[in-house]
Structure formats: structure tokens, C-alpha cells
Amino acid sequence: MPVAASAIYFLNLRGDVLINRTYRDDVGGNMVDAFRTHIMQTKELGNCPVRQIGGCSFVYMRISNVYIVIVASSNANVACGFKFVVEAVALFKSYFGGAFDEDAIRNNFVLIYELLDEIMDFGYPQNLSPEILKLYITQEGVRSPFSSKPKDKPIPNATLQVTGAVGWRREGLSYKKNEVFLDIVESVNLLMSSKGNVLRCDVTGKVLMKCFLSGMPDLKLGLNDKIGLEKESEMKSRPAKSGKTIELDDVTFHQCVNLTRFNSEKTVSFVPPDGEFELMKYRITEGVNLPFRVLPTINELGRTRMEVNVKVKSVFGAKMFALGVVVKIPVPKQTAKTNFQVTTGRAKYNPSIDCLVWKIRKFPGQTESTLSAEIELISTMGEKKSWTRPPIQMEFQVPMFTASGLRVWFLKVWEKSGYNTVEWVRYITKAGSYEIRC
């Protein structure tokens, strides 16, 4: 069930009530006194953000120098309560010019009461979108003198935006140049054994878009998703497109995507919000193309010497390159001296993290680089403890490469005025948790 809040309080750090709004009559007016006595005065504010006192639940959060407290007498949805607080604060900031503190509340208490009546009805959250609420609550808040955020322009057609299905985009947008920027950003998570066996491997990705389009356009995105291509070939009674296809797991979409059409046709069709937004997230667990292979060899020569050899191979295309490659090779804590050679880049010993840090600014594809190091250890009189070798860690960024193999096959933009658009597509693969056991 939703929040079902009985009351909401805004308190300063001393416990004084700045603003409060009661939505139900199932709680008494002394609830704020119970919050002060049992939570604030006992200094238990940081222990748990949810407390039960006298049959009522208190869900509270501190923002700047203000505590926002939701009081509920029923078994409320706590996660929904915190989500309401976060979005309500974002709404207030949009009216106040980016500031939300005790002074902003005192200077805008009339506006806050009006907003509280709109964003919650009988304890149930309502629409908290700043773009929509500003259509019919046009009162301007008292802006902080330190705020540099420009004032938002007034938006027409309030009735359509409040009651229509496209609440994330306003009408009347116009651009001289209509452009769409699409970024596919992936993070590779890998855990490999010392023998080269993959113990865990997956890819998490995001499709990020930035749209500067006039009017109310309808976009259609085509990916090399196996299920989607099979569905499209069945509908059009022709063979599926040749080329590599992938299977997307755990896909989540932005609210603008037409889920009914996706479920029936497996087509990502949507009316995009204006500006930057995250269109979808996904995960890949099969057929991952690893951008790098790491071959480590560590030999412990007695108690005072070690030899380390690490070979890194790039397995992506020869015309591509990786940027900001960092290889962290762990060494024992009793390391006294290091002497190493690298074929590419620079390396140094960092005693604060007990690692040899090897940095390569630009790593071309289909090449390999090697680090060879001799390590001298401090000899101890006590019994030698076996060194539990932590895994080698990598950081990198490979433009125009996807570890999942995901590709954009088409991006169609349709708008009733028929203007021309420019589409830009970019691929980026980064290291998430890229670890190789020694």
C-alpha cells in the first residue's frame, strides 16, 4: 500500500516546528512532542530512520538543517515514504532556486502549504513532477540570493499536461537544429581464476539519450536483440536480419516507453522527454566479449624476494583503443624495494594500497604489454604467515566497443511536421569490477 501518512512535520535542528500538515485525524497533536522526547533528545537520530512510538511509525530524514518527519498510524510503505520525501525536496528546490533549508522554508511557508495540499491527498502521494505542478501553481518562491539557477520559463497547456498521457514532455518545444544523442554505456564485471578460468562475468548497461527535438516526436529504437528481431521477422513474414544477436536480461525502461507495444512487438517505441534521460537499463550474462586478458605470474623466491610478471592483451579491434588503463598488482605489506620494467606506460609502487600501479594512457587493440618486477621484502624474525594474494584489478574505458555486443540498428524519428533530424550514436565500455586472481 502507499504511504498513508497521517501527518508531516518540518523541524529545525532544535526540534521547533517550522511547518506541519495533518492529513488524517487518527493521530494526536502531541506526536511531534513524542518525536522530540524519544528520538531527538536521546540522540538516536542516526541509528535508524524509522521508529515506532505509541502505536505510530515515524519516518524521518534530515535535509540540510531541516528534519522532515512523516507520521503514520497504519502499516505504511516505508520505501514509498522516503521516495516521497526525496521527490518533495526536489520539488521545493525547483521553486526556491535550488536551496532547501530553514530560511527557505520560513520565506516560502505559504507556497509550501499550497504544494503540500497538491502532492498528498488524505495521506496518499500524488503527482510530484515540478514540470506539471508549475503549470497551475504559478506562484514564485523566494529565491536564495546565492542561487545561480535560472528561472524556468512558463509552460502552456496545463490541462493537457496534467491529464494527458505524456506528462514527461511539454508541448510547444522548438529547436533550430533537431538532434538526438544516444550513448550505450556498459560496465564489465569479471572475476577470473589464476588459471584463466572465468568464475563470474556479466555486463550491466545503460542506454542514455539527450533529445533536442521540436514538437511531439515519436521515436523507434531498433537493437540487435534476439527476441525483438525474431518478433519483427514474424510480423513482416520475412527472414530475420543476419548478424550477431544478443539476449538482454533484466531490462527496465523509462516511463516514456510504450510497454504494451514492447510486450506485443518487442519494439522500443516512445515519446522522449526533453533533454537528457536514461531510456533503459539491462544486463548480459552470456556471450560477453572481454576487452582485456590478463596473464599474471608471481613467484615467491624464499622469504625476501618475489618476481612478478603480468602480461595484458587487448582483444578488441585493431582500429580501436582503450583510454586510462590502470592495472593494480597487489604486493605484500612488508615490501621494502621494487624494481620493474614496463613495455608501455608507467608504473610505480604505492605503499598506501600495497600495490604496483601500472598506468597506460592509450592502449591500442590487438596488442599486448608486459610488466616485469623484482620485489624485495623485509625479513622478519617471527613465523612467516602465508600471503593471501588479493586479485589484480583493472580500470579502463574503451570507446566504440560494447562487451555485450549490443548495437543500434536503427533510430527512427517521426513528427507530423516532417523535419529532418541528426542522430548521434556512441558506445563506451568501462571496467566495473574487473579482477584476476593471482
N, C-alpha and C positions, 0 to 999 in steps of 0.2 A: 504494500500500500504506500501512497505518498507520505509526505512529512506529517500531515495532520497536526500542525503546530497550534498550540493554544495561545501563545504569546511570543513576542520577540522583543528583546531589550538591547539597547546600545548603552554600554557603560564605559566610563573612563577608567584609568588605572587605579583611582581611589575608590571605585565602586559607585560613583554617583551616576544616576540615570540621566542620560542625555536625551534619549527618545525611546518610547516604548509604544507598542501597538498590541492590543488584545483582540484576538480573532474568535475566541470561544469563551464561554462562561464557566468552564469546568475547572479553572484554576483560580486561586485567590490572588489578591493584590500583594500578598506578602511573599510571593515566590522569589522576587529579587533579593529580599532580606535573607532567605534561605541560601541563595547563591553566595551572597557576601559572607555569611557566617560559616557555612560548611565547606566552601571551596576557596574563596579569595583570602579570608583571614587565616585559614590553615595552611596557606601557601602550597596547595595541591593542584595549582593550575596547570603545571607542566606534566603531571603524571598521566592523566587520562582526560581526553576532551569530551568524554561522555560520562555523566554521573546520574545516579538515581537517588533522590531525596524525597521522602514522604510520599511515595507513590507517583512522583513526577520525574520525567527524564530531562536533564539539562544537556543540550548540545551546544558547545561554545567554541569560539575561535577568536584569536587575537589578530587584528589587522592594525598595524602601526601602533598607536596608543589608545585603541578602542577595542573593547570586548563585545562581540556580537553573540547573544545568548538566545537560543530557541528553547522554549519550554513546551513539553508535550506530556499530556496525561495518559495517552494511549501508547500502544506498542508501535512507535513510529519507525520509519525507514531512516536510519542514521546517515547512510551514504547519500541519500537524496537530500537530507538536511544540510550536509556540508556542501554539496553541489549547489544548493540554493544560495548559501552564504557567499560562495565564491563568485557566482554569476551576479548576485545582487551588488557586491562590492564593485565588480567590473562595470555594472550599470551606473552606480553612483559616480565612479571616476569619470565616466564619459560625460556626465552632466557637469561635474565640478572641474573639468580641465585636467584630470589625471591625479588629483590629490584626494586622499581619503584619510582624515584624521579628526581629532576632536574639534579643531577650529572649523574644518569644512562642514561638520555636522551642525555646529552651532549657527553657522552662517546660512545654512540651507535647510533648516528644520521644516519649513512649510513645504518645500519641494519633496523632501524625504517622506513626509506623511502622505503626500499625494501619490508618490511612487509605491509606497507600501500598500496602499489600497488597491493598486492595479496589479502588482506582481504576486499577491497572495490573497485568496478568497476563501474565507472560512477555514483557514489553516492549510489550504492546498495551493501549491505553487502554480502560477500562471505564466504568461509569456514574459520572459526577461530579456528579450532582444533589444538592445539600445536603438537599433535602426528602426524598429517598429514602434517602440514606445515614444520616440521623439516625433512621430507623426502626429500624435494627438495630445501629448503632454509637452507643449512647446515652451513652457517656462524655462528660462535660462538660469542655471545655477550661478552662485557667486564663485567666480574662478579664483584660484590661488594666484597671488602675484608672482610666484615662482614657476608657474606652469607655462610651458612653451608650446603646448599642444594647440593647434589652430582650431577655431570654431568650426563645427560641422555645418554644412550647407543645409538649408531646409529641404525636405523631400516631399513631393506632391503625392496625390492619390493615396491618402491614408486608409480609406475604406478597403481598397483593393489589397493593400499590403497586410492589413490586419486580418482580413477574412479570406484572402486568396491562398492558393496552394504554394505560391512562390514567395515565401516570407523572407528568404535569404538574399533576394535581389530586388532592387527598386527599379521602377520604370524611368524612362527619360534619360538614360545614360547615353552619352555621345562622345566619340573619340575621333580624332582626325585620322589616326592610323590604328587599325584594328589588329591586335596581336594576341597570340596565345603562346605562353611559355610552359613547357611540360618537362619536369625533371623526374627521372626514376632514380631514387637513391636507395642503395642496398647496403646492408651490413652483414658481413660474413662471420659466422661463429664456428670455430673449429677447435677440436681437441684431438691431437694425433699422438700416437704412442711413439716410443723411441725407435721402434722397428718400422715406422712408416704406415702403420695401420690407423685408419680413421676411426676414432672412438665415438665422436659426435660431430655432426656437421649440419648446419641449416643456414638459411638466409632469411632475414627479415627485411622487407622493403616497403617503401612509401612512394606513391605517385603524387607529386606536388605540382600544383598548377598556379599560374598567375595570368589572369584574363583581363584584357583591356578591350572589351567588345561593346559596341553600341547596341541599343535596343534590348530585345529579349531573345537571345540566340539559343538554338538547340544544338548541342554537341553530341557526337557519337564517337566513341573511342574503341578502336579495334586492336586487341593484343593477340599474341600467338598462344593464347590459352587453348589447350586441347579440347576441353568441353565446349567452349564457345565456338570454336571453328567447326566441330562436328555438328553442333546445333545449326549453325549457319548453312552448312552444306546440305543438311536435311531439308531446311526450309526452302532453299533455292534449287534443290534437285540437281546438284552438280557436285563433282568431287571436291574434297577439301583441298585447301592450298597446300602446296608442298613446302617443306622446310621444317625446322625443328619446332616442336610444340612442347609446352610445359603444363604441369598441373599445379594450380595455385591452391594453397591450403589457408584456412583461417582468414578469409577475405572479409574485410569490413569497409563500408563505404560511407562517404559524406551523405548528409541528409538530402542533398540535391539529386542523388542518383535515383532513377526510376527503378525501384526494386521489382515491381510487377513485371516490367519488361525484361529485366535481367533474369528473373526466375523462369520466364517463358522462352525467351530468345537468347539468353546469355549475352546480351548486348549492354555495354555500359553507356547508357543514354542519360543526359542530364542538361538542365539549365544552370549554368555556373554562377556562383556568387561573383561579385565584382572584386577584383584584386587577387590577393594570394590566399590559397586554402589548400587543405590536404584532401585529395579526391578519394584515395583508398589506401589501405594497408593490407599486406599479405605476408605469407610465409611459404618457403620452399624447403622441402626435406629430401627430395630425390633429384638426382642428376645435377648436383652442384658442381660448377666449374671453379676449382680453386685457382686463384690468381698466382699463388706462390707455393713452391715446395721447399721445405727446409730440411736439410740433411745434417744433423749435428753429430759430432764425435767428441766425447770427453774421456780422457784417460787420466786417472789418478796415479801418479808415479810416486809411490811412497806417501809419507805424511806431509811433505813440504813442497811438492811440485805437482802441477797439473798441466796438461796440454788440451787445448780447446780448438777444434776445427769446425766451422759452420759454413756450409755451402747453401746459398739461396738461389733458386732458379725461378725465373718468371715464365709462366706457361701461357700467358695471353699473347695476342697477336704481335708480330714484329713491328707493325706500324704504330702500336700503342706504347704508352709509358706510364709508370706509376710515379706519384709525387709524394714527398715527405715520408719515405720509407724509414722506419726505425725498428731495429732489432735489439731486444733486451735479453742478454745472455747472463743468467744467474751464475754467481761465483760464491764460494764460502765466505763467511763473515771474517775469518782470520786471514784474508788476503792481504799480503804485505806489498807485493810488487807485481806489476803486469808489463808484459812486453808483447806487442801484437803487430800484425801486418794485415792490411786490407787491400784488395784489388780495386775497390771502388769506394768512394765516400770517406768518412772519417769515423774514428772510434776513440772512446776514452773510458776509463774506469770511474764509475760513480759509487763511492763508498756509502753514500746515504741510502741507496737502494740495493747495494751488493750486486751490482750488475755491470757488465760491459755493455755500453750503449753504442751501437753502430748505426750511424745515420747516413742515408743516401738520398740526396736531393732529388735526383731523377733516375729512375730505373727503367731502361728500355725493355720491351718484350722480347721473349725468346733469347734471353741472355742469362748469365749466372755470375755471381760474385762470391768471393771467399774471404773469410776472416780466420786467421791463424794466430793463436795466442799462447804464450807461456806464462804461467801464473806461479808465483812463489808464495807459500803460506807460512804463517808464523807457527813455529814448533812449540807445542805445549807439553808440560810435564804430566798432566793428567791423562786419564784414559781417553783415547780417541773415540769420539762419537761419530757414527756414520752420518754422512752429509745427505740429507734428503733433498734430492735435486729438484728444485722448482722448475716449471716448464719455461721454455723460451717463449717470449711474447713478441708479437709484431704489430706495427701500426703502418698503415698505408692508405693511399687514395688513388684509385685507377679511373681516370675519366674515360667515357665512351665504352665502358665494359660493364657487363652485368654477370654476376656469378650464377644467377638463376637461369640465364639465357632469355629473359623476358625482353621482348621487342615490341615497339609500337608499329603496327602495320598500316594503320590509317587513323587520321583525326579529322573528322568532317564537321564543318561549322555551317549551320543553316540559319538564316534570318530572313524575315519577309521582305526586307529592303534589298536583299541580294548583294550586299557589299562584299568586297574581296578581303580575305584575311591572310595574315602571315603567321605560320606555325613554326615554333622552335622546339626541338626535342633534344634533351641531353641525358646521358647516362653517367652515373657515378657509383662506384663500388668502394666501400670503406671497410676497415677492419673493425669488427665488433669485439669478440673475444677470440683472438687468433693465437692459439697456444700449441706448442710442440714439446712433448716431454723429452727430456734428455736421456 
